[in-house]
């Protein structure tokens, strides 16, 4: 499931004035952070690139998942909430 469809597909890792990149991606269930990955500038050779992050969880209860990402150029991005139902 892709929660951050709102993010533009390509972010330049570097430009003339300052480094711009996705700094981190988090997965949330309401107010509880379930997972996070942190990215470093220049990991793709300072060329425009698209990075895909997979965060794996095993839900034991129904959840309302939301992804957050921070871009050093565009700021905080938030996905739409996605309901995950777990049969009991």
N, C-alpha and C positions, 0 to 999 in steps of 0.2 A: 504494500500500500504506500503510495507516495503522498505524504502530507504537505510537502512544501511546493506544490505546483505553482504557487504565486511567484516564486523566485525566478528571476531571469535566468536563462540557461547558461550564459557565459559571463564570467566576471574576470576582468583583467587582473592579474596578480600584482602588477606594478604599473605605474604611470610616471610621468615626468616629475610631478610634484610630491607624491607620497604613495606609500604602499597601500593597496586596496585589496581586500580578500575576505572570504567568509572565515571568521575567527572561531566560531563554535556552532554546533548544532545540538539541541537538547530535545528529548522526548518527555512529555508531561502527561500525567493522569490527574486532571484537576489541578490542585496545588502541590502535588507530589512529583518531583523530578525522578524519572525512572532511569534515564541514561543520558550520557553526554559524550561527545567527541570534540576534541580541540584540534584545530588545523593551524599550520604555520605558513607564513607568507613565503612564496617562492617555491613551494613543494612541487609545482608543475613546471619548473624552469623559467619562472617569471613570464610565461606566455599566457594569453587568454586560454582558459580551460574550463572544463566542467567536471566537478568532483561529485561522486555519488557516495553517500554514506548509508550503510545498513546498520540499524540498531535492532538487536534481537531480544525479545522478551517473551516470557511464557505467562500469559494471563491466567490467573486462577479465579478471577472474578470479572464481572462486566466492567468495562472502562470507557472513559471518554478521553481519547488521546488527542494531543495537540503537539505539533512540532514548533520549536522556536529556533531561529538562526540569527546570528549577528554578523552583519557585513560592515567593515570599517568605512565604507563609502555611503551605504544606504541606511545603516542603522539596524534596528530590530525588525525582524520579519516573523510573522506568526501565521500558521496554517489554519484552515478551518478545522473545527472539532470533528473527529471521526469516532462514532460509537462502535465499540467492540463488545459483542454479547458472548458470554460464556454460559453454556448450558450446565445446569447443576445436576 
